[in-house]
């Protein structure tokens, strides 16, 4: 079962329709985004299966150097997700942005650090203050009283 399928089922249970006089149910947008992902993933799979074989009789889905590029993004992103659970999304976001700017973007630290600090602050103001939507917080935010 794919992630898109799980999200579609959960969204359908929440309500993936259009409520009368209210607008979309809470599962409307996640359901249709997941449906789109499911369909496009299936099309990609079919395209891969129907593609002619390369030399040696193997079907190449991804070359080794391309896989390394994907892993260079995937592994730090997974670390970001796990850190978000334990230290909160804002500190994790600052570390993630700073790491990517310095390591992947080759920016000097004096340019990366201010931006890595500014983005989570701006997002904190937007989500927590303006929209009143709490995001996962860690011990630092608790120490500050949030």
N, C-alpha and C positions, 0 to 999 in steps of 0.2 A: 504494500500500500504506500503510495507516495504522500509527501507532505501536503501537496495540493489537495489530494483526496481527503485527508484528515481535516484540513481547514474547511473544505466544502461541506463535509458532513456536519462539523461543529457549527458552521455558519447557518446551514439549513435548519438546524435545531433551534438556533437563536431567532430565526425568522429571516428568510432571504427574499421576502417579497416587498411589496409596497403597501404600507399601512394607509388606510383611508384617512384623509385629512391631516396626516402627520408627516408623511414622507417615507423614506426608505426605512425598513426595519434595521435593527442593529447588525444583522448578518448579511445585509444586501451587498455592500461593496466587497467585503472579504470573500463572499461566495463567488461573485462574478470575476474577481481578480484571480482566484484560485482556479475557476473553470477555464479561464484564458490560459493560465500556466499549464494546466493539465492537457489542454488541446494542443498547445504549441510544443510541449514536451513529447506528446505522442507523435506529432508530425516530425519532430527531430529524430525520434527513434525509428520511424518508418523510413525516413530519408537515409539514415545510416544503414539500415538493414537492406535497402534496395540499391545501395551504392555498389558499383563494381569493385571487385577485389583489387588490392594493390599488389605489387611484386611480392612473391613469396606466398601468395594465397591468403594473406591476412587482411582483414579490414582494419584500417587505421582510423580510430576515432579521434585520438589526440596524440601528437608527437611528444616525445620526452621533454623537449625544451618548452613546449606549450604547457605541459602539465606542471612543470616547475614554476612557470609564471602564475598559473592558477593557484598553486599551493602557497606562493609568496603572498597572496592576498587572503586565501582561505584560512591559513593557520593563524595569522594575527587577528583576523575577524573572529574566529572561534575563541581565541584568548580574550578578546574584548567582551564577548558575550558572557563568558564564564566570570571574568572580573566584574562585570556589571552586576552579577548576582551577589557577590561578596563585598565589593567596595563601592557600589553604586554606579549609576550610569554616567554621572558628570565627571568624576575622577577618571573612570575608565575611558571616557571619550577624550579627555585631555591627553592621556597617555597614548591612546590610539592615534590621534591626529598628529601629535608630536613625533611619534615613532615613524609614521608613514611619511611625514614631510622630510624628516632627516634621512631616513633609510632609503625610501623609494624615490622621493622627490629630490634628494640631494641638496635640500635647503640648509643653510647654516643655522645653527641652534638659535642665534639671536633673532632670526626671522620666524622660526618654527615655534618657539616657546610662547611668545605673546599671542599668536594665533591659536595655539593649542589651548591656551587659558581663556581667550576671549570667546571662542565658539561655545563652550559649555555654559559660560556666564550668560551669553545672549539667549541660548536655548532655555536656560533656567528661568530667565525673565519672561520669555514668551510662554512657556508651558505652565510654570508654577504660579506666576504672578498674573499674567493676562488671561490665559485660558483656564486657570485653576485646575489643571490636569497634573496630578502628581506622577512623577516618574520614579523608578526605583532609586532609592537613596542608600547610602552606606554610612559607616561610622563617622566620616568627616562631616556630613550634613547634619547628623544627629548631634555632633559636638557643637555645631553652629546654631542648633536649635530648630532645624527644619525637619 
